[in-house]
Structures are given as structure tokens and as C-alpha cells.
Amino acid sequence: MMYLDDSPDVISYEYESLKIPYVANVRFGRTRNYIPDFVVSYVNGMKYIIEIKPSRRVAQATVQKKLAAAQSWAQAHGFVLAVLTEIELKDMGVKITGFTRDNP
């Protein structure tokens, strides 16, 4: 959040403010809501859904279902989906503490 607060390119952001329904169980048709971490609006007019996940979890089936739903929602509403792991955050200069069990 400090990164977003300090960025002159960010107009506004919201934390866990969006609910995107997705099918959690195809066999039974059970739906759940995926709540992405951030919705960010930039001065250039771009709007992003940002999900932050440890890289070791990105390939998990449940995470992939949520991200697929987010991608569809983002395209339908003029947003871009960005998934940031500790790798991207480190490249951005964001200090990471307690992000994964492997990284104290």
C-alpha cells in the first residue's frame, strides 16, 4: 500500500473492494466470490485488478479458477489483471517481509 500511496501515477486504489463470482465446483455448479487484493486507477486512465500471490501458489487449481474469472471480468469491464509475486515485487523495489513461509 505504501508503494501505491507514494506513486504519483496512482489516482486511487481500493483494497479488497471487488467481488467476482466464479464457479468453484463445476460438478455441482457451486459458485463463490473471488476478492482480488487491489483495484487501482492510474492517471493515464488505466484501471488494474491486482492480485498478490506467492509464486509457489500461482499454479494451484483454485488460484487458476479465480484468476480466469478475474481475467474475464477485467476484459469485460475495461480493466487489466496483474498478478504480482515476490519476484515482481522485488523487481519493483518493494520490501517484502513475511510474504511466504520460506521468506521470514
N, C-alpha and C positions, 0 to 999 in steps of 0.2 A: 504494500500500500504506500510505503514511503517513496518507492520508485515512481508510482503514478502521481502522488502528491507533488513530487519535485519536477515532473516533466512539464515543460512549457507547451508541449504538443497536446496534452490531455485537457479537454474541456471539462469532462466529468466522468465519474465511474461509480458503479454500484456493486456492492458485494452480496452475492447470493440472492439477487432480487428477481431472477427469471426462473420460471418453471417450464420445462419442456417435457411433454409426455412421450414415453417410449414404451414399446412392448418388451416387457421383462421376460415373459414366458410365452413363446409362440404357441406351444401346445395347448395351453389353457387360455390364451388371449389376455393374460394379466398385464395391465399397464401400471407403470409407476411414473414418477416425475424425476427428471434429471435436473439438478440445480447447478449450473456452472458457477465457477468461482467469481468471475467478474464480467460486467458489461461495461465497455469503455467507449467513450465518444472522443474523437480527436478533432483538432482544429481544421484539418483538411477535409472533414466531412465523413471520414471513415468511421465505421462502428464495428467493434470487435466483441465477440464472446471469447473470453479467455479462461481456459481450464489449466490448472497447475497440478501436475501429477509426477510422482517419482517415475523415472524411466522404466524401472522394473515392473511397473503396474500397467503401462500403456497397452500392452498386448493382451491383457486379460479380456476374456469374452464379455464380461459385464461392462467393462470400461468401453470396449469397442461398440457395444449396443448404444450406450449413452452418447458416444462421440458421433455415431452415424445419425442419431436423431438430432443432435445439435447441428451437424453439418447441413441436414435437410432444412431445419428451421432457419439457420443462418442464411442459406441461399434464398429461401422464400421471403425473407424479411430484410434483405439488403445488408446483412452482416457478414463478417469474415470470422471463421473459427480459427483460433490459435491455441495449440496445446503446447504448454511450456513445461519442460522437465528441468531437473537440476543442471543439465548441460546448457540449455538455452539461458537459464537464469544466470549461471556463472559467466557465460559469454557477454551478457548484458551488464555485468558488474554488480549484480545483486548478491549481497552477502546472504549465504544460506546457513541457517542454524537449525538443527533438529528436523531437517526436511525428511530424511529417511532414517531408518533404524541403523543403517550402515554408516551414517554420517552424523556423529554426535555434535 
